[in-house]
Amino acid sequence: MMHADTTTLPQHDPERRMRQQLLEKARNLYESDNSNEEIPVKVLQFPPEEEFSAGFIVRIGLKAVLLFFARMQVWLGTLIRWVFQQLGFIKKIHSVDQVETIYKEPGYPVPKYVL
């Protein structure tokens, strides 16, 4: 039974010969390697019109570099904070009473919202 949109499964295709020709053309256009049956087929060479442009590759590379530096910045910030905590330069504040101890040095007025 054929539908109005003429879609069929490959095994029920009325134009079997044309379908075989299209598949053979695609096999010639895309060089593939199926030497290892445990992994999917690997395309060795794409046609020139389907390869990535140089600009696209540069943009992807720049995004990867920016992502790397952003992750390094977060990692370094965390490392520096940990080192300062270990050296006693940064103290964790658990209550408002501890905030008042910060302002006991002369010249540091106690903020109004702490009182």
SERONU-699454 format. One record per atom (N, C-alpha, C, O): residue number from 1; chain; atom name; x, y, z. Coordinates in steps of 0.05 Angstrom, whole numbers. Layout:
% SERONU-699454
@i:NUM, ch:A, at:CA, X:X, Y:Y, Z:Z;
...
//
This chain:
% SERONU-699454
@i:1, ch:A, at:N, X:17, Y:-24, Z:0;
@i:1, ch:A, at:CA, X:0, Y:0, Z:0;
@i:1, ch:A, at:C, X:18, Y:25, Z:0;
@i:1, ch:A, at:O, X:35, Y:27, Z:17;
@i:2, ch:A, at:N, X:13, Y:43, Z:-19;
@i:2, ch:A, at:CA, X:28, Y:68, Z:-21;
@i:2, ch:A, at:C, X:12, Y:91, Z:-9;
@i:2, ch:A, at:O, X:-12, Y:93, Z:-13;
@i:3, ch:A, at:N, X:26, Y:108, Z:5;
@i:3, ch:A, at:CA, X:13, Y:132, Z:16;
@i:3, ch:A, at:C, X:16, Y:155, Z:-4;
@i:3, ch:A, at:O, X:32, Y:154, Z:-23;
@i:4, ch:A, at:N, X:1, Y:176, Z:1;
@i:4, ch:A, at:CA, X:1, Y:199, Z:-17;
@i:4, ch:A, at:C, X:29, Y:213, Z:-17;
@i:4, ch:A, at:O, X:37, Y:224, Z:-38;
@i:5, ch:A, at:N, X:44, Y:211, Z:5;
@i:5, ch:A, at:CA, X:70, Y:225, Z:5;
@i:5, ch:A, at:C, X:92, Y:207, Z:-7;
@i:5, ch:A, at:O, X:115, Y:216, Z:-8;
@i:6, ch:A, at:N, X:86, Y:184, Z:-16;
@i:6, ch:A, at:CA, X:104, Y:165, Z:-29;
@i:6, ch:A, at:C, X:128, Y:157, Z:-13;
@i:6, ch:A, at:O, X:149, Y:152, Z:-24;
@i:7, ch:A, at:N, X:125, Y:157, Z:14;
@i:7, ch:A, at:CA, X:147, Y:147, Z:30;
@i:7, ch:A, at:C, X:144, Y:118, Z:35;
@i:7, ch:A, at:O, X:122, Y:108, Z:39;
@i:8, ch:A, at:N, X:166, Y:103, Z:33;
@i:8, ch:A, at:CA, X:165, Y:75, Z:37;
@i:8, ch:A, at:C, X:189, Y:66, Z:52;
@i:8, ch:A, at:O, X:209, Y:80, Z:54;
@i:9, ch:A, at:N, X:187, Y:42, Z:63;
@i:9, ch:A, at:CA, X:211, Y:30, Z:75;
@i:9, ch:A, at:C, X:229, Y:21, Z:52;
@i:9, ch:A, at:O, X:220, Y:15, Z:30;
@i:10, ch:A, at:N, X:256, Y:19, Z:57;
@i:10, ch:A, at:CA, X:274, Y:11, Z:36;
@i:10, ch:A, at:C, X:267, Y:-16, Z:23;
@i:10, ch:A, at:O, X:270, Y:-19, Z:-1;
@i:11, ch:A, at:N, X:258, Y:-34, Z:39;
@i:11, ch:A, at:CA, X:252, Y:-61, Z:28;
@i:11, ch:A, at:C, X:227, Y:-61, Z:11;
@i:11, ch:A, at:O, X:222, Y:-80, Z:-4;
@i:12, ch:A, at:N, X:210, Y:-40, Z:13;
@i:12, ch:A, at:CA, X:186, Y:-38, Z:-3;
@i:12, ch:A, at:C, X:187, Y:-16, Z:-24;
@i:12, ch:A, at:O, X:167, Y:-9, Z:-36;
@i:13, ch:A, at:N, X:211, Y:-6, Z:-29;
@i:13, ch:A, at:CA, X:215, Y:16, Z:-49;
@i:13, ch:A, at:C, X:209, Y:5, Z:-77;
@i:13, ch:A, at:O, X:222, Y:-14, Z:-86;
@i:14, ch:A, at:N, X:190, Y:18, Z:-91;
@i:14, ch:A, at:CA, X:184, Y:9, Z:-119;
@i:14, ch:A, at:C, X:207, Y:15, Z:-138;
@i:14, ch:A, at:O, X:210, Y:2, Z:-158;
@i:15, ch:A, at:N, X:223, Y:35, Z:-132;
@i:15, ch:A, at:CA, X:246, Y:43, Z:-149;
@i:15, ch:A, at:C, X:272, Y:32, Z:-137;
@i:15, ch:A, at:O, X:290, Y:47, Z:-131;
@i:16, ch:A, at:N, X:272, Y:6, Z:-134;
@i:16, ch:A, at:CA, X:295, Y:-7, Z:-122;
@i:16, ch:A, at:C, X:321, Y:-2, Z:-136;
@i:16, ch:A, at:O, X:342, Y:2, Z:-123;
@i:17, ch:A, at:N, X:321, Y:-2, Z:-163;
@i:17, ch:A, at:CA, X:345, Y:2, Z:-178;
@i:17, ch:A, at:C, X:356, Y:31, Z:-174;
@i:17, ch:A, at:O, X:380, Y:35, Z:-171;
@i:18, ch:A, at:N, X:338, Y:50, Z:-174;
@i:18, ch:A, at:CA, X:347, Y:78, Z:-170;
@i:18, ch:A, at:C, X:358, Y:82, Z:-141;
@i:18, ch:A, at:O, X:378, Y:96, Z:-137;
@i:19, ch:A, at:N, X:346, Y:69, Z:-122;
@i:19, ch:A, at:CA, X:356, Y:70, Z:-95;
@i:19, ch:A, at:C, X:384, Y:58, Z:-93;
@i:19, ch:A, at:O, X:401, Y:70, Z:-79;
@i:20, ch:A, at:N, X:388, Y:36, Z:-106;
@i:20, ch:A, at:CA, X:415, Y:24, Z:-106;
@i:20, ch:A, at:C, X:436, Y:42, Z:-119;
@i:20, ch:A, at:O, X:459, Y:43, Z:-110;
@i:21, ch:A, at:N, X:428, Y:56, Z:-140;
@i:21, ch:A, at:CA, X:446, Y:74, Z:-153;
@i:21, ch:A, at:C, X:453, Y:97, Z:-135;
@i:21, ch:A, at:O, X:477, Y:106, Z:-134;
@i:22, ch:A, at:N, X:434, Y:108, Z:-121;
@i:22, ch:A, at:CA, X:439, Y:130, Z:-102;
@i:22, ch:A, at:C, X:457, Y:121, Z:-79;
@i:22, ch:A, at:O, X:475, Y:136, Z:-71;
@i:23, ch:A, at:N, X:453, Y:97, Z:-69;
@i:23, ch:A, at:CA, X:470, Y:87, Z:-48;
@i:23, ch:A, at:C, X:498, Y:82, Z:-58;
@i:23, ch:A, at:O, X:518, Y:88, Z:-44;
@i:24, ch:A, at:N, X:501, Y:72, Z:-82;
@i:24, ch:A, at:CA, X:528, Y:68, Z:-94;
@i:24, ch:A, at:C, X:543, Y:95, Z:-98;
@i:24, ch:A, at:O, X:567, Y:97, Z:-94;
@i:25, ch:A, at:N, X:528, Y:115, Z:-107;
@i:25, ch:A, at:CA, X:539, Y:141, Z:-111;
@i:25, ch:A, at:C, X:549, Y:153, Z:-84;
@i:25, ch:A, at:O, X:571, Y:164, Z:-82;
@i:26, ch:A, at:N, X:533, Y:149, Z:-63;
@i:26, ch:A, at:CA, X:541, Y:158, Z:-36;
@i:26, ch:A, at:C, X:565, Y:143, Z:-26;
@i:26, ch:A, at:O, X:583, Y:155, Z:-14;
@i:27, ch:A, at:N, X:567, Y:117, Z:-32;
@i:27, ch:A, at:CA, X:590, Y:102, Z:-23;
@i:27, ch:A, at:C, X:616, Y:112, Z:-37;
@i:27, ch:A, at:O, X:637, Y:112, Z:-25;
@i:28, ch:A, at:N, X:613, Y:119, Z:-62;
@i:28, ch:A, at:CA, X:637, Y:130, Z:-77;
@i:28, ch:A, at:C, X:644, Y:158, Z:-67;
@i:28, ch:A, at:O, X:668, Y:165, Z:-67;
@i:29, ch:A, at:N, X:624, Y:174, Z:-60;
@i:29, ch:A, at:CA, X:629, Y:201, Z:-52;
@i:29, ch:A, at:C, X:642, Y:203, Z:-24;
@i:29, ch:A, at:O, X:660, Y:220, Z:-20;
@i:30, ch:A, at:N, X:634, Y:185, Z:-6;
@i:30, ch:A, at:CA, X:645, Y:185, Z:21;
@i:30, ch:A, at:C, X:662, Y:160, Z:24;
@i:30, ch:A, at:O, X:653, Y:138, Z:24;
@i:31, ch:A, at:N, X:688, Y:165, Z:27;
@i:31, ch:A, at:CA, X:706, Y:143, Z:33;
@i:31, ch:A, at:C, X:703, Y:135, Z:62;
@i:31, ch:A, at:O, X:705, Y:151, Z:80;
@i:32, ch:A, at:N, X:698, Y:109, Z:67;
@i:32, ch:A, at:CA, X:693, Y:101, Z:94;
@i:32, ch:A, at:C, X:711, Y:77, Z:101;
@i:32, ch:A, at:O, X:721, Y:63, Z:84;
@i:33, ch:A, at:N, X:714, Y:73, Z:127;
@i:33, ch:A, at:CA, X:730, Y:51, Z:138;
@i:33, ch:A, at:C, X:713, Y:35, Z:157;
@i:33, ch:A, at:O, X:704, Y:45, Z:178;
@i:34, ch:A, at:N, X:708, Y:10, Z:151;
@i:34, ch:A, at:CA, X:693, Y:-7, Z:168;
@i:34, ch:A, at:C, X:710, Y:-31, Z:177;
@i:34, ch:A, at:O, X:699, Y:-54, Z:179;
@i:35, ch:A, at:N, X:735, Y:-27, Z:181;
@i:35, ch:A, at:CA, X:754, Y:-49, Z:187;
@i:35, ch:A, at:C, X:749, Y:-61, Z:215;
@i:35, ch:A, at:O, X:752, Y:-84, Z:220;
@i:36, ch:A, at:N, X:740, Y:-44, Z:234;
@i:36, ch:A, at:CA, X:734, Y:-53, Z:261;
@i:36, ch:A, at:C, X:704, Y:-53, Z:264;
@i:36, ch:A, at:O, X:691, Y:-32, Z:265;
@i:37, ch:A, at:N, X:692, Y:-77, Z:266;
@i:37, ch:A, at:CA, X:663, Y:-79, Z:267;
@i:37, ch:A, at:C, X:652, Y:-72, Z:294;
@i:37, ch:A, at:O, X:627, Y:-71, Z:297;
@i:38, ch:A, at:N, X:669, Y:-68, Z:314;
@i:38, ch:A, at:CA, X:659, Y:-61, Z:341;
@i:38, ch:A, at:C, X:652, Y:-32, Z:344;
@i:38, ch:A, at:O, X:638, Y:-24, Z:362;
@i:39, ch:A, at:N, X:663, Y:-15, Z:326;
@i:39, ch:A, at:CA, X:657, Y:13, Z:327;
@i:39, ch:A, at:C, X:641, Y:21, Z:302;
@i:39, ch:A, at:O, X:641, Y:7, Z:282;
@i:40, ch:A, at:N, X:628, Y:44, Z:303;
@i:40, ch:A, at:CA, X:613, Y:53, Z:279;
@i:40, ch:A, at:C, X:632, Y:59, Z:255;
@i:40, ch:A, at:O, X:656, Y:62, Z:259;
@i:41, ch:A, at:N, X:620, Y:59, Z:232;
@i:41, ch:A, at:CA, X:636, Y:65, Z:208;
@i:41, ch:A, at:C, X:648, Y:92, Z:210;
@i:41, ch:A, at:O, X:635, Y:111, Z:218;
@i:42, ch:A, at:N, X:674, Y:94, Z:202;
@i:42, ch:A, at:CA, X:688, Y:119, Z:203;
@i:42, ch:A, at:C, X:691, Y:130, Z:174;
@i:42, ch:A, at:O, X:699, Y:116, Z:156;
@i:43, ch:A, at:N, X:683, Y:155, Z:170;
@i:43, ch:A, at:CA, X:686, Y:168, Z:144;
@i:43, ch:A, at:C, X:715, Y:179, Z:143;
@i:43, ch:A, at:O, X:723, Y:195, Z:159;
@i:44, ch:A, at:N, X:729, Y:170, Z:123;
@i:44, ch:A, at:CA, X:757, Y:178, Z:120;
@i:44, ch:A, at:C, X:760, Y:205, Z:107;
@i:44, ch:A, at:O, X:777, Y:221, Z:115;
@i:45, ch:A, at:N, X:744, Y:211, Z:87;
@i:45, ch:A, at:CA, X:746, Y:236, Z:73;
@i:45, ch:A, at:C, X:718, Y:246, Z:64;
@i:45, ch:A, at:O, X:703, Y:231, Z:52;
@i:46, ch:A, at:N, X:712, Y:271, Z:71;
@i:46, ch:A, at:CA, X:687, Y:283, Z:63;
@i:46, ch:A, at:C, X:691, Y:297, Z:37;
@i:46, ch:A, at:O, X:713, Y:305, Z:30;
@i:47, ch:A, at:N, X:669, Y:301, Z:22;
@i:47, ch:A, at:CA, X:671, Y:317, Z:-2;
@i:47, ch:A, at:C, X:678, Y:346, Z:6;
@i:47, ch:A, at:O, X:671, Y:355, Z:28;
@i:48, ch:A, at:N, X:691, Y:361, Z:-12;
@i:48, ch:A, at:CA, X:700, Y:388, Z:-4;
@i:48, ch:A, at:C, X:677, Y:406, Z:4;
@i:48, ch:A, at:O, X:680, Y:423, Z:22;
@i:49, ch:A, at:N, X:653, Y:403, Z:-7;
@i:49, ch:A, at:CA, X:631, Y:421, Z:0;
@i:49, ch:A, at:C, X:620, Y:415, Z:28;
@i:49, ch:A, at:O, X:604, Y:431, Z:38;
@i:50, ch:A, at:N, X:627, Y:392, Z:40;
@i:50, ch:A, at:CA, X:617, Y:385, Z:66;
@i:50, ch:A, at:C, X:638, Y:388, Z:88;
@i:50, ch:A, at:O, X:632, Y:381, Z:111;
@i:51, ch:A, at:N, X:662, Y:397, Z:82;
@i:51, ch:A, at:CA, X:682, Y:400, Z:102;
@i:51, ch:A, at:C, X:678, Y:427, Z:117;
@i:51, ch:A, at:O, X:666, Y:445, Z:106;
@i:52, ch:A, at:N, X:688, Y:428, Z:141;
@i:52, ch:A, at:CA, X:685, Y:452, Z:157;
@i:52, ch:A, at:C, X:703, Y:474, Z:146;
@i:52, ch:A, at:O, X:725, Y:469, Z:137;
@i:53, ch:A, at:N, X:693, Y:499, Z:147;
@i:53, ch:A, at:CA, X:709, Y:521, Z:137;
@i:53, ch:A, at:C, X:730, Y:528, Z:157;
@i:53, ch:A, at:O, X:728, Y:521, Z:181;
@i:54, ch:A, at:N, X:751, Y:542, Z:148;
@i:54, ch:A, at:CA, X:773, Y:550, Z:166;
@i:54, ch:A, at:C, X:763, Y:569, Z:188;
@i:54, ch:A, at:O, X:771, Y:567, Z:211;
@i:55, ch:A, at:N, X:744, Y:586, Z:181;
@i:55, ch:A, at:CA, X:733, Y:605, Z:201;
@i:55, ch:A, at:C, X:718, Y:590, Z:223;
@i:55, ch:A, at:O, X:720, Y:598, Z:246;
@i:56, ch:A, at:N, X:703, Y:570, Z:215;
@i:56, ch:A, at:CA, X:689, Y:554, Z:235;
@i:56, ch:A, at:C, X:708, Y:540, Z:254;
@i:56, ch:A, at:O, X:703, Y:540, Z:278;
@i:57, ch:A, at:N, X:729, Y:529, Z:243;
@i:57, ch:A, at:CA, X:749, Y:515, Z:260;
@i:57, ch:A, at:C, X:762, Y:534, Z:279;
@i:57, ch:A, at:O, X:767, Y:528, Z:302;
@i:58, ch:A, at:N, X:769, Y:558, Z:269;
@i:58, ch:A, at:CA, X:781, Y:579, Z:286;
@i:58, ch:A, at:C, X:762, Y:587, Z:308;
@i:58, ch:A, at:O, X:771, Y:590, Z:331;
@i:59, ch:A, at:N, X:737, Y:591, Z:302;
@i:59, ch:A, at:CA, X:717, Y:599, Z:323;
@i:59, ch:A, at:C, X:714, Y:577, Z:344;
@i:59, ch:A, at:O, X:713, Y:584, Z:368;
@i:60, ch:A, at:N, X:713, Y:552, Z:336;
@i:60, ch:A, at:CA, X:711, Y:531, Z:355;
@i:60, ch:A, at:C, X:736, Y:530, Z:373;
@i:60, ch:A, at:O, X:734, Y:525, Z:397;
@i:61, ch:A, at:N, X:759, Y:533, Z:360;
@i:61, ch:A, at:CA, X:784, Y:533, Z:375;
@i:61, ch:A, at:C, X:785, Y:556, Z:396;
@i:61, ch:A, at:O, X:794, Y:552, Z:418;
@i:62, ch:A, at:N, X:777, Y:580, Z:388;
@i:62, ch:A, at:CA, X:776, Y:602, Z:406;
@i:62, ch:A, at:C, X:757, Y:598, Z:429;
@i:62, ch:A, at:O, X:763, Y:604, Z:452;
@i:63, ch:A, at:N, X:734, Y:586, Z:423;
@i:63, ch:A, at:CA, X:715, Y:581, Z:445;
@i:63, ch:A, at:C, X:727, Y:560, Z:464;
@i:63, ch:A, at:O, X:723, Y:562, Z:489;
@i:64, ch:A, at:N, X:741, Y:540, Z:454;
@i:64, ch:A, at:CA, X:754, Y:521, Z:471;
@i:64, ch:A, at:C, X:775, Y:533, Z:489;
@i:64, ch:A, at:O, X:777, Y:527, Z:513;
@i:65, ch:A, at:N, X:791, Y:552, Z:478;
@i:65, ch:A, at:CA, X:811, Y:565, Z:493;
@i:65, ch:A, at:C, X:799, Y:583, Z:515;
@i:65, ch:A, at:O, X:808, Y:583, Z:538;
@i:66, ch:A, at:N, X:778, Y:598, Z:508;
@i:66, ch:A, at:CA, X:764, Y:615, Z:527;
@i:66, ch:A, at:C, X:752, Y:598, Z:550;
@i:66, ch:A, at:O, X:753, Y:606, Z:573;
@i:67, ch:A, at:N, X:740, Y:576, Z:543;
@i:67, ch:A, at:CA, X:729, Y:558, Z:563;
@i:67, ch:A, at:C, X:751, Y:547, Z:582;
@i:67, ch:A, at:O, X:747, Y:546, Z:606;
@i:68, ch:A, at:N, X:773, Y:540, Z:570;
@i:68, ch:A, at:CA, X:796, Y:531, Z:586;
@i:68, ch:A, at:C, X:805, Y:552, Z:606;
@i:68, ch:A, at:O, X:809, Y:546, Z:629;
@i:69, ch:A, at:N, X:809, Y:577, Z:596;
@i:69, ch:A, at:CA, X:818, Y:598, Z:614;
@i:69, ch:A, at:C, X:797, Y:605, Z:635;
@i:69, ch:A, at:O, X:804, Y:612, Z:658;
@i:70, ch:A, at:N, X:772, Y:603, Z:629;
@i:70, ch:A, at:CA, X:751, Y:608, Z:649;
@i:70, ch:A, at:C, X:752, Y:587, Z:670;
@i:70, ch:A, at:O, X:749, Y:594, Z:694;
@i:71, ch:A, at:N, X:755, Y:562, Z:663;
@i:71, ch:A, at:CA, X:757, Y:541, Z:683;
@i:71, ch:A, at:C, X:783, Y:544, Z:699;
@i:71, ch:A, at:O, X:782, Y:539, Z:724;
@i:72, ch:A, at:N, X:805, Y:552, Z:687;
@i:72, ch:A, at:CA, X:830, Y:556, Z:702;
@i:72, ch:A, at:C, X:826, Y:579, Z:722;
@i:72, ch:A, at:O, X:837, Y:578, Z:744;
@i:73, ch:A, at:N, X:812, Y:600, Z:714;
@i:73, ch:A, at:CA, X:807, Y:623, Z:732;
@i:73, ch:A, at:C, X:791, Y:614, Z:756;
@i:73, ch:A, at:O, X:798, Y:622, Z:779;
@i:74, ch:A, at:N, X:771, Y:598, Z:752;
@i:74, ch:A, at:CA, X:755, Y:589, Z:775;
@i:74, ch:A, at:C, X:772, Y:571, Z:793;
@i:74, ch:A, at:O, X:772, Y:573, Z:817;
@i:75, ch:A, at:N, X:788, Y:553, Z:780;
@i:75, ch:A, at:CA, X:805, Y:535, Z:796;
@i:75, ch:A, at:C, X:826, Y:551, Z:812;
@i:75, ch:A, at:O, X:830, Y:545, Z:835;
@i:76, ch:A, at:N, X:839, Y:570, Z:799;
@i:76, ch:A, at:CA, X:859, Y:586, Z:813;
@i:76, ch:A, at:C, X:847, Y:602, Z:836;
@i:76, ch:A, at:O, X:859, Y:605, Z:857;
@i:77, ch:A, at:N, X:823, Y:614, Z:831;
@i:77, ch:A, at:CA, X:810, Y:629, Z:852;
@i:77, ch:A, at:C, X:804, Y:611, Z:876;
@i:77, ch:A, at:O, X:807, Y:620, Z:899;
@i:78, ch:A, at:N, X:795, Y:587, Z:871;
@i:78, ch:A, at:CA, X:789, Y:568, Z:893;
@i:78, ch:A, at:C, X:815, Y:561, Z:907;
@i:78, ch:A, at:O, X:815, Y:559, Z:932;
@i:79, ch:A, at:N, X:836, Y:556, Z:892;
@i:79, ch:A, at:CA, X:862, Y:549, Z:904;
@i:79, ch:A, at:C, X:873, Y:572, Z:921;
@i:79, ch:A, at:O, X:882, Y:567, Z:944;
@i:80, ch:A, at:N, X:872, Y:596, Z:911;
@i:80, ch:A, at:CA, X:882, Y:619, Z:926;
@i:80, ch:A, at:C, X:865, Y:623, Z:952;
@i:80, ch:A, at:O, X:877, Y:629, Z:973;
@i:81, ch:A, at:N, X:839, Y:621, Z:950;
@i:81, ch:A, at:CA, X:822, Y:624, Z:973;
@i:81, ch:A, at:C, X:829, Y:603, Z:994;
@i:81, ch:A, at:O, X:831, Y:609, Z:1018;
@i:82, ch:A, at:N, X:834, Y:578, Z:985;
@i:82, ch:A, at:CA, X:841, Y:556, Z:1004;
@i:82, ch:A, at:C, X:868, Y:562, Z:1017;
@i:82, ch:A, at:O, X:871, Y:558, Z:1041;
@i:83, ch:A, at:N, X:887, Y:571, Z:1002;
@i:83, ch:A, at:CA, X:914, Y:577, Z:1013;
@i:83, ch:A, at:C, X:912, Y:600, Z:1033;
@i:83, ch:A, at:O, X:924, Y:598, Z:1055;
@i:84, ch:A, at:N, X:896, Y:621, Z:1027;
@i:84, ch:A, at:CA, X:893, Y:643, Z:1046;
@i:84, ch:A, at:C, X:879, Y:634, Z:1072;
@i:84, ch:A, at:O, X:885, Y:643, Z:1093;
@i:85, ch:A, at:N, X:860, Y:616, Z:1069;
@i:85, ch:A, at:CA, X:846, Y:605, Z:1093;
@i:85, ch:A, at:C, X:866, Y:589, Z:1109;
@i:85, ch:A, at:O, X:866, Y:591, Z:1134;
@i:86, ch:A, at:N, X:883, Y:573, Z:1097;
@i:86, ch:A, at:CA, X:902, Y:557, Z:1112;
@i:86, ch:A, at:C, X:923, Y:574, Z:1126;
@i:86, ch:A, at:O, X:932, Y:567, Z:1148;
@i:87, ch:A, at:N, X:930, Y:597, Z:1114;
@i:87, ch:A, at:CA, X:949, Y:615, Z:1126;
@i:87, ch:A, at:C, X:937, Y:634, Z:1146;
@i:87, ch:A, at:O, X:951, Y:648, Z:1160;
@i:88, ch:A, at:N, X:911, Y:634, Z:1148;
@i:88, ch:A, at:CA, X:897, Y:650, Z:1168;
@i:88, ch:A, at:C, X:890, Y:678, Z:1159;
@i:88, ch:A, at:O, X:881, Y:695, Z:1175;
@i:89, ch:A, at:N, X:894, Y:684, Z:1134;
@i:89, ch:A, at:CA, X:887, Y:711, Z:1123;
@i:89, ch:A, at:C, X:857, Y:714, Z:1120;
@i:89, ch:A, at:O, X:846, Y:736, Z:1122;
@i:90, ch:A, at:N, X:843, Y:692, Z:1115;
@i:90, ch:A, at:CA, X:814, Y:692, Z:1111;
@i:90, ch:A, at:C, X:802, Y:675, Z:1133;
@i:90, ch:A, at:O, X:810, Y:651, Z:1136;
@i:91, ch:A, at:N, X:784, Y:686, Z:1148;
@i:91, ch:A, at:CA, X:771, Y:670, Z:1169;
@i:91, ch:A, at:C, X:741, Y:668, Z:1162;
@i:91, ch:A, at:O, X:729, Y:687, Z:1153;
@i:92, ch:A, at:N, X:731, Y:644, Z:1167;
@i:92, ch:A, at:CA, X:702, Y:640, Z:1161;
@i:92, ch:A, at:C, X:686, Y:654, Z:1183;
@i:92, ch:A, at:O, X:693, Y:651, Z:1207;
@i:93, ch:A, at:N, X:666, Y:668, Z:1176;
@i:93, ch:A, at:CA, X:648, Y:682, Z:1194;
@i:93, ch:A, at:C, X:623, Y:666, Z:1197;
@i:93, ch:A, at:O, X:609, Y:661, Z:1177;
@i:94, ch:A, at:N, X:616, Y:658, Z:1222;
@i:94, ch:A, at:CA, X:593, Y:641, Z:1226;
@i:94, ch:A, at:C, X:571, Y:657, Z:1240;
@i:94, ch:A, at:O, X:548, Y:647, Z:1241;
@i:95, ch:A, at:N, X:577, Y:680, Z:1252;
@i:95, ch:A, at:CA, X:556, Y:695, Z:1266;
@i:95, ch:A, at:C, X:562, Y:725, Z:1264;
@i:95, ch:A, at:O, X:583, Y:733, Z:1255;
@i:96, ch:A, at:N, X:542, Y:741, Z:1272;
@i:96, ch:A, at:CA, X:545, Y:770, Z:1271;
@i:96, ch:A, at:C, X:565, Y:779, Z:1292;
@i:96, ch:A, at:O, X:579, Y:799, Z:1288;
@i:97, ch:A, at:N, X:568, Y:764, Z:1314;
@i:97, ch:A, at:CA, X:587, Y:771, Z:1334;
@i:97, ch:A, at:C, X:616, Y:770, Z:1324;
@i:97, ch:A, at:O, X:633, Y:786, Z:1332;
@i:98, ch:A, at:N, X:621, Y:752, Z:1306;
@i:98, ch:A, at:CA, X:647, Y:750, Z:1294;
@i:98, ch:A, at:C, X:653, Y:773, Z:1276;
@i:98, ch:A, at:O, X:676, Y:781, Z:1272;
@i:99, ch:A, at:N, X:632, Y:785, Z:1264;
@i:99, ch:A, at:CA, X:636, Y:808, Z:1246;
@i:99, ch:A, at:C, X:646, Y:832, Z:1263;
@i:99, ch:A, at:O, X:663, Y:847, Z:1253;
@i:100, ch:A, at:N, X:636, Y:835, Z:1287;
@i:100, ch:A, at:CA, X:645, Y:857, Z:1304;
@i:100, ch:A, at:C, X:674, Y:855, Z:1311;
@i:100, ch:A, at:O, X:687, Y:876, Z:1315;
@i:101, ch:A, at:N, X:685, Y:831, Z:1312;
@i:101, ch:A, at:CA, X:714, Y:828, Z:1319;
@i:101, ch:A, at:C, X:732, Y:839, Z:1297;
@i:101, ch:A, at:O, X:755, Y:846, Z:1302;
@i:102, ch:A, at:N, X:722, Y:840, Z:1272;
@i:102, ch:A, at:CA, X:738, Y:850, Z:1250;
@i:102, ch:A, at:C, X:743, Y:880, Z:1253;
@i:102, ch:A, at:O, X:764, Y:890, Z:1246;
@i:103, ch:A, at:N, X:723, Y:894, Z:1265;
@i:103, ch:A, at:CA, X:725, Y:923, Z:1266;
@i:103, ch:A, at:C, X:736, Y:933, Z:1293;
@i:103, ch:A, at:O, X:731, Y:956, Z:1300;
@i:104, ch:A, at:N, X:751, Y:918, Z:1307;
@i:104, ch:A, at:CA, X:763, Y:927, Z:1332;
@i:104, ch:A, at:C, X:788, Y:943, Z:1328;
@i:104, ch:A, at:O, X:798, Y:957, Z:1347;
@i:105, ch:A, at:N, X:800, Y:940, Z:1305;
@i:105, ch:A, at:CA, X:824, Y:956, Z:1299;
@i:105, ch:A, at:C, X:817, Y:986, Z:1299;
@i:105, ch:A, at:O, X:795, Y:993, Z:1291;
@i:106, ch:A, at:N, X:836, Y:1003, Z:1307;
@i:106, ch:A, at:CA, X:830, Y:1032, Z:1306;
@i:106, ch:A, at:C, X:827, Y:1041, Z:1277;
@i:106, ch:A, at:O, X:842, Y:1033, Z:1259;
@i:107, ch:A, at:N, X:808, Y:1058, Z:1273;
@i:107, ch:A, at:CA, X:803, Y:1068, Z:1246;
@i:107, ch:A, at:C, X:783, Y:1053, Z:1230;
@i:107, ch:A, at:O, X:775, Y:1061, Z:1208;
@i:108, ch:A, at:N, X:773, Y:1031, Z:1241;
@i:108, ch:A, at:CA, X:752, Y:1015, Z:1228;
@i:108, ch:A, at:C, X:727, Y:1018, Z:1244;
@i:108, ch:A, at:O, X:723, Y:1004, Z:1264;
@i:109, ch:A, at:N, X:709, Y:1036, Z:1236;
@i:109, ch:A, at:CA, X:685, Y:1039, Z:1252;
@i:109, ch:A, at:C, X:666, Y:1015, Z:1247;
@i:109, ch:A, at:O, X:666, Y:1003, Z:1226;
@i:110, ch:A, at:N, X:651, Y:1009, Z:1269;
@i:110, ch:A, at:CA, X:632, Y:986, Z:1267;
@i:110, ch:A, at:C, X:609, Y:995, Z:1249;
@i:110, ch:A, at:O, X:598, Y:1017, Z:1254;
@i:111, ch:A, at:N, X:601, Y:980, Z:1229;
@i:111, ch:A, at:CA, X:579, Y:987, Z:1212;
@i:111, ch:A, at:C, X:553, Y:989, Z:1228;
@i:111, ch:A, at:O, X:549, Y:974, Z:1248;
@i:112, ch:A, at:N, X:535, Y:1007, Z:1220;
@i:112, ch:A, at:CA, X:510, Y:1011, Z:1234;
@i:112, ch:A, at:C, X:492, Y:986, Z:1234;
@i:112, ch:A, at:O, X:478, Y:980, Z:1254;
@i:113, ch:A, at:N, X:493, Y:971, Z:1213;
@i:113, ch:A, at:CA, X:475, Y:948, Z:1211;
@i:113, ch:A, at:C, X:483, Y:925, Z:1229;
@i:113, ch:A, at:O, X:468, Y:906, Z:1233;
@i:114, ch:A, at:N, X:508, Y:926, Z:1240;
@i:114, ch:A, at:CA, X:517, Y:904, Z:1257;
@i:114, ch:A, at:C, X:508, Y:909, Z:1285;
@i:114, ch:A, at:O, X:503, Y:890, Z:1300;
@i:115, ch:A, at:N, X:505, Y:934, Z:1294;
@i:115, ch:A, at:CA, X:497, Y:940, Z:1321;
@i:115, ch:A, at:C, X:469, Y:932, Z:1327;
@i:115, ch:A, at:O, X:460, Y:935, Z:1350;
//
